[in-house]
Amino acid sequence: MAFSYDSYTGNGSTTVYAISFNYITSTVVVSGSPKGIEVYLDNIKQTSGYTIDTSLDRVTITPAPATGVNIQILRRTPRALG
């Protein structure tokens, strides 16, 4: 279960979404098995199609999620670092 999350609704044009919660930047890995921060579109975990900018605390999803798509950005703190 996530400790923090942000929820948004797609509008077909917005691609950048703010991360409003605290997280450990060293745990953020975006790959086939994302950890640290996970992105879900309509409750489906995404493994590609997005980038995380930890310096600006934002996620960019491309292409833009369609109108009405539920977007969740969750913090998942790995049990072990490294």
DSSP file (Angstrom, degrees, kcal/mol; ACC not computed):
  #  RESIDUE AA STRUCTURE BP1 BP2  ACC     N-H-->O    O-->H-N    N-H-->O    O-->H-N    TCO  KAPPA ALPHA  PHI   PSI    X-CA   Y-CA   Z-CA
    1    1 A M              0   0    0      0, 0.0     2,-0.1     0, 0.0     0, 0.0   0.000 360.0 360.0 360.0 139.1    0.0    0.0    0.0
    2    2 A A        -     0   0    0      1,-0.1    74,-0.2    74,-0.1     3,-0.1  -0.441 360.0-154.3 -75.2 147.2    1.3    3.5   -0.9
    3    3 A F  S    S+     0   0    0     72,-0.9     2,-0.3     1,-0.3    -1,-0.1   0.745  80.9  13.6 -89.8 -27.9    2.0    6.0    1.9
    4    4 A S        +     0   0    0     71,-0.5    71,-2.6    17,-0.1     2,-0.3  -0.988  68.8 165.1-146.2 151.9    1.4    9.0   -0.4
    5    5 A Y  E     -A   74   0A   0     -2,-0.3     2,-0.4    69,-0.2    69,-0.2  -0.989  25.6-139.0-160.2 162.8   -0.1    9.6   -3.8
    6    6 A D  E     -A   73   0A   0     67,-2.2    67,-2.6    -2,-0.3     2,-0.4  -0.980  18.6-157.1-124.2 141.4   -1.5   12.2   -6.2
    7    7 A S  E     +A   72   0A   0     -2,-0.4     2,-0.3    65,-0.2    65,-0.2  -0.967  16.8 166.4-121.8 137.4   -4.6   11.7   -8.3
    8    8 A Y  E     -A   71   0A   0     63,-2.7    63,-3.0    -2,-0.4     2,-0.4  -0.897  29.2-129.6-138.2 166.5   -5.4   13.5  -11.5
    9    9 A T  E     -A   70   0A   0     -2,-0.3    61,-0.2    61,-0.2    58,-0.1  -0.992  29.9-119.7-122.0 127.7   -7.9   13.1  -14.3
   10   10 A G        -     0   0    0     59,-3.2    58,-2.6    -2,-0.4    56,-0.1  -0.254  23.5-175.6 -63.4 149.5   -6.7   13.1  -17.9
   11   11 A N        -     0   0    0     54,-0.4    56,-0.4    56,-0.3    55,-0.2   0.271  49.8-106.0-127.6   7.5   -8.0   15.8  -20.3
   12   12 A G  S    S+     0   0    0     53,-2.2    52,-0.2    54,-0.3    54,-0.1   0.335 109.8  49.6  86.4  -8.2   -6.3   14.7  -23.5
   13   13 A S  S    S+     0   0    0     52,-0.1     2,-0.3    50,-0.1    51,-0.1   0.614  79.2  93.1-133.2 -27.5   -3.7   17.4  -23.6
   14   14 A T        +     0   0    0     51,-0.2    -3,-0.2     1,-0.1    -2,-0.2  -0.556  34.9 164.9 -75.4 131.9   -1.9   17.7  -20.2
   15   15 A T        +     0   0    0     -2,-0.3    46,-3.0    49,-0.2     2,-0.5   0.562  53.7  74.3-118.8 -16.9    1.3   15.7  -20.0
   16   16 A V  E     -D   60   0B   0     44,-0.2     2,-0.4    42,-0.0    44,-0.2  -0.880  55.5-178.6-109.3 129.9    3.0   17.1  -16.9
   17   17 A Y  E     -D   59   0B   0     42,-2.9    42,-2.9    -2,-0.5     2,-0.1  -0.989  23.9-122.6-130.5 133.2    1.8   16.3  -13.4
   18   18 A A  E     -D   58   0B   0     -2,-0.4     2,-0.7    40,-0.2    40,-0.3  -0.417   9.9-140.6 -75.0 145.7    3.2   17.6  -10.1
   19   19 A I        +     0   0    0     38,-2.7    -1,-0.0    37,-0.2    55,-0.0  -0.944  22.6 178.1-101.6 113.2    4.4   15.3   -7.3
   20   20 A S        +     0   0    0     -2,-0.7     2,-0.2     2,-0.1    -1,-0.1   0.516  51.4  78.1 -97.5  -5.6    3.2   16.9   -4.1
   21   21 A F  S    S-     0   0    0      1,-0.1     2,-0.2   -17,-0.0   -17,-0.1  -0.632  83.1-102.6-105.2 161.6    4.5   14.3   -1.6
   22   22 A N        +     0   0    0     -2,-0.2     2,-0.3    53,-0.0    -2,-0.1  -0.522  45.0 163.3 -79.0 148.2    8.0   13.7   -0.2
   23   23 A Y        -     0   0    0     -2,-0.2     2,-0.8    52,-0.0     3,-0.1  -0.971  44.9-100.4-157.2 163.5   10.1   10.8   -1.4
   24   24 A I    >   -     0   0    0     -2,-0.3     3,-2.1     1,-0.2     4,-0.4  -0.820  27.9-154.8 -92.6 111.3   13.7    9.7   -1.4
   25   25 A T  G >  S+     0   0    0     -2,-0.8     3,-1.4     1,-0.3    -1,-0.2   0.811  89.8  64.1 -59.6 -30.7   15.1   10.6   -4.8
   26   26 A S  G 3  S+     0   0    0      1,-0.3    -1,-0.3    -3,-0.1    56,-0.2   0.679  98.6  56.0 -68.8 -14.4   17.7    7.9   -4.7
   27   27 A T  G <  S+     0   0    0     -3,-2.1     2,-0.6    54,-0.1    -1,-0.3   0.538  80.8 107.5 -91.4  -6.6   15.0    5.2   -4.7
   28   28 A V    <   +     0   0    0     -3,-1.4     2,-0.4    -4,-0.4     8,-0.2  -0.624  39.2 161.4 -81.8 117.6   13.4    6.4   -7.9
   29   29 A V  B     -F   35   0C   0      6,-2.1     6,-2.0    -2,-0.6     2,-0.6  -0.995  22.5-161.8-134.5 125.9   14.1    4.1  -10.8
   30   30 A V        +     0   0    0     -2,-0.4     2,-0.2     4,-0.2    17,-0.1  -0.938  45.2 106.1-110.3 113.2   12.0    4.0  -14.0
   31   31 A S  S    S-     0   0    0     -2,-0.6    -2,-0.0    17,-0.0     0, 0.0  -0.776  90.5 -53.3-158.0-161.2   12.5    0.8  -15.9
   32   32 A G  S    S+     0   0    0      1,-0.3    16,-0.1    -2,-0.2    -2,-0.0   0.706 139.7  36.8 -63.5 -18.7   10.6   -2.4  -16.6
   33   33 A S  S    S-     0   0    0     14,-0.1    -1,-0.3     2,-0.0    14,-0.1  -0.634  90.0-160.6-132.4  74.6   10.1   -2.7  -12.9
   34   34 A P        +     0   0    0      0, 0.0     2,-0.3     0, 0.0    -4,-0.2  -0.164  13.4 176.9 -58.7 147.4    9.7    0.9  -11.6
   35   35 A K  B     +F   29   0C   0     -6,-2.0    -6,-2.1     2,-0.1     2,-1.5  -0.960  54.1  33.8-144.9 164.7   10.2    1.5   -7.9
   36   36 A G  E    S+B   76   0A   0     40,-1.0    40,-2.4    -2,-0.3     2,-0.4  -0.440 125.9  26.3  87.8 -61.2   10.2    4.6   -5.6
   37   37 A I  E    S-B   75   0A   0     -2,-1.5     2,-0.3    38,-0.2    38,-0.2  -1.000  74.2-166.5-133.5 132.7    7.4    6.2   -7.6
   38   38 A E  E     -B   74   0A   0     36,-2.4    36,-2.8    -2,-0.4     2,-0.4  -0.911   8.0-148.8-119.9 148.1    4.8    4.3   -9.7
   39   39 A V  E     -B   73   0A   0      7,-0.5     7,-3.2    -2,-0.3     2,-0.4  -0.962  12.7-172.1-118.8 131.5    2.4    5.6  -12.2
   40   40 A Y  E     -BC  72  45A   0     32,-2.7    32,-2.5    -2,-0.4     2,-0.5  -0.975   9.7-163.8-123.3 136.5   -1.0    4.1  -12.9
   41   41 A L  E >  S-BC  71  44A   0      3,-2.2     3,-1.4    -2,-0.4    30,-0.2  -0.985  85.1 -16.3-118.2 119.3   -3.5    4.9  -15.6
   42   42 A D  T 3  S-     0   0    0     28,-3.2    -1,-0.2    -2,-0.5    29,-0.1   0.908 130.1 -54.1  48.9  46.8   -7.0    3.6  -15.0
   43   43 A N  T 3  S+     0   0    0     27,-0.4     2,-0.6     1,-0.2    -1,-0.3   0.608 111.5 123.4  67.1  16.2   -5.5    1.3  -12.3
   44   44 A I  E <   -C   41   0A   0     -3,-1.4    -3,-2.2     0, 0.0    -1,-0.2  -0.940  64.5-125.1-109.1 120.5   -3.0   -0.2  -14.7
   45   45 A K  E     -C   40   0A   0     -2,-0.6     2,-0.4    -5,-0.2    -5,-0.2  -0.431  24.3-139.4 -65.4 129.2    0.6    0.1  -13.6
   46   46 A Q        +     0   0    0     -7,-3.2    -7,-0.5    -2,-0.2     3,-0.1  -0.722  24.2 179.2 -92.1 138.7    2.7    1.7  -16.3
   47   47 A T  S    S+     0   0    0     -2,-0.4     2,-0.3     1,-0.2    -1,-0.1   0.375  72.9  10.2-115.9  -0.8    6.2    0.5  -17.0
   48   48 A S  S    S+     0   0    0    -16,-0.1    -1,-0.2     1,-0.0     3,-0.1  -0.946  89.2  73.5-160.1 175.8    7.0    2.9  -19.8
   49   49 A G  S    S+     0   0    0     -2,-0.3    13,-2.6     1,-0.2     2,-0.3   0.578  88.2  76.0  87.6   9.4    5.6    6.1  -21.4
   50   50 A Y  E     -E   61   0B   0     11,-0.2     2,-0.3   -11,-0.0    11,-0.2  -0.991  56.6-156.4-148.7 156.7    6.6    8.4  -18.6
   51   51 A T  E     -E   60   0B   0      9,-2.3     9,-2.5    -2,-0.3     2,-0.5  -0.942  12.5-141.9-128.9 154.9    9.6   10.2  -17.1
   52   52 A I  E     -E   59   0B   0     -2,-0.3     2,-0.8     7,-0.2     7,-0.2  -0.977   4.9-161.2-120.0 125.2   10.2   11.5  -13.6
   53   53 A D  E >>> -E   58   0B   0      5,-3.0     5,-1.7    -2,-0.5     4,-0.9  -0.879   7.9-177.5-104.5 100.2   12.0   14.7  -13.0
   54   54 A T  T 345S+     0   0    0     -2,-0.8    -1,-0.1     1,-0.2   -29,-0.1   0.702  79.8  60.8 -73.8 -18.6   13.2   14.6   -9.4
   55   55 A S  T 345S+     0   0    0      1,-0.2    -1,-0.2    -3,-0.1    -2,-0.0   0.797 118.9  27.5 -77.0 -27.1   14.7   18.1   -9.6
   56   56 A L  T <45S-     0   0    0     -3,-0.5    -2,-0.2     2,-0.2   -37,-0.2   0.368 105.5-124.4-111.8   1.5   11.3   19.6  -10.4
   57   57 A D  T  <5 +     0   0    0     -4,-0.9   -38,-2.7     1,-0.2     2,-0.3   0.964  66.5 121.0  52.6  61.2    9.1   17.0   -8.7
   58   58 A R  E   < -DE  18  53B   0     -5,-1.7    -5,-3.0   -40,-0.3     2,-0.4  -0.995  54.2-140.5-151.8 156.3    7.0   16.1  -11.7
   59   59 A V  E     -DE  17  52B   0    -42,-2.9   -42,-2.9    -2,-0.3     2,-0.5  -0.956  13.2-156.6-115.4 134.2    6.0   13.3  -13.9
   60   60 A T  E     -DE  16  51B   0     -9,-2.5    -9,-2.3    -2,-0.4     2,-0.5  -0.965   9.0-166.1-112.9 123.7    5.6   13.7  -17.7
   61   61 A I  E     - E   0  50B   0    -46,-3.0   -11,-0.2    -2,-0.5   -12,-0.1  -0.932  15.8-132.7-111.9 125.5    3.4   11.2  -19.4
   62   62 A T  S    S+     0   0    0    -13,-2.6     2,-0.2    -2,-0.5   -47,-0.0  -0.996  85.0  28.0-131.3 135.2    3.5   10.8  -23.2
   63   63 A P  S    S-     0   0    0      0, 0.0     3,-0.1     0, 0.0   -50,-0.1   0.638 107.0-102.3 -71.1 170.2    1.2   10.7  -25.0
   64   64 A A        -     0   0    0    -52,-0.2   -49,-0.2    -2,-0.2    -2,-0.1  -0.322  41.9-103.6 -58.2 134.6   -1.2   12.8  -22.9
   65   65 A P        -     0   0    0      0, 0.0   -53,-2.2     0, 0.0   -54,-0.4  -0.338  44.1-104.3 -59.3 141.3   -3.7   10.6  -21.1
   66   66 A A    >   -     0   0    0    -55,-0.2     3,-2.0     1,-0.2   -54,-0.3  -0.139  49.4 -72.8 -64.3 161.3   -7.2   10.7  -22.7
   67   67 A T  T 3  S+     0   0    0    -56,-0.4   -56,-0.3     1,-0.3    -1,-0.2  -0.334 120.5  16.3 -56.6 129.4  -10.1   12.6  -21.3
   68   68 A G  T 3  S+     0   0    0    -58,-2.6     2,-0.3     1,-0.3    -1,-0.3   0.309  85.5 140.9  90.2  -7.9  -11.4   10.9  -18.2
   69   69 A V    <   -     0   0    0     -3,-2.0   -59,-3.2     1,-0.1     2,-0.5  -0.517  52.9-127.1 -70.1 130.9   -8.5    8.6  -17.6
   70   70 A N  E     -A    9   0A   0     -2,-0.3   -28,-3.2   -61,-0.2     2,-0.5  -0.689  26.1-163.7 -80.1 123.1   -7.7    8.2  -13.8
   71   71 A I  E     -AB   8  41A   0    -63,-3.0   -63,-2.7    -2,-0.5     2,-0.4  -0.938   8.2-177.2-112.6 126.3   -4.0    9.0  -13.2
   72   72 A Q  E     -AB   7  40A   0    -32,-2.5   -32,-2.7    -2,-0.5     2,-0.5  -0.991  11.0-168.0-125.6 131.9   -2.4    8.0   -9.9
   73   73 A I  E     -AB   6  39A   0    -67,-2.6   -67,-2.2    -2,-0.4     2,-0.3  -0.979  21.3-173.3-115.9 116.6    1.2    8.8   -9.0
   74   74 A L  E     -AB   5  38A   0    -36,-2.8   -36,-2.4    -2,-0.5     2,-0.5  -0.844  24.5-132.3-118.2 146.5    2.2    6.8   -5.9
   75   75 A R  E     - B   0  37A   0    -71,-2.6   -72,-0.9    -2,-0.3   -71,-0.5  -0.851  23.5-178.8 -92.0 128.5    5.2    6.6   -3.6
   76   76 A R  E     - B   0  36A   0    -40,-2.4   -40,-1.0    -2,-0.5   -74,-0.1  -0.958  14.9-152.6-126.3 110.2    6.5    3.1   -3.0
   77   77 A T        -     0   0    0     -2,-0.5    -2,-0.0   -42,-0.1     4,-0.0  -0.743  19.0-128.5 -87.0 116.4    9.4    3.0   -0.6
   78   78 A P        -     0   0    0      0, 0.0     3,-0.1     0, 0.0    -1,-0.0  -0.297  10.9-129.5 -61.7 146.4   11.6    0.0   -1.3
   79   79 A R  S    S+     0   0    0      1,-0.2     2,-0.4     2,-0.0    -2,-0.0   0.852  95.0  30.0 -66.1 -34.3   12.3   -2.2    1.7
   80   80 A A  S    S-     0   0    0      0, 0.0     2,-0.3     0, 0.0    -1,-0.2  -0.989  80.0-135.6-129.0 135.7   16.0   -2.1    0.9
   81   81 A L              0   0    0     -2,-0.4   -54,-0.1     1,-0.2    -4,-0.0  -0.686 360.0 360.0 -87.5 140.5   18.0    0.6   -0.8
   82   82 A G              0   0    0     -2,-0.3    -1,-0.2   -56,-0.2   -55,-0.0   0.429 360.0 360.0 100.3 360.0   20.4   -0.3   -3.5
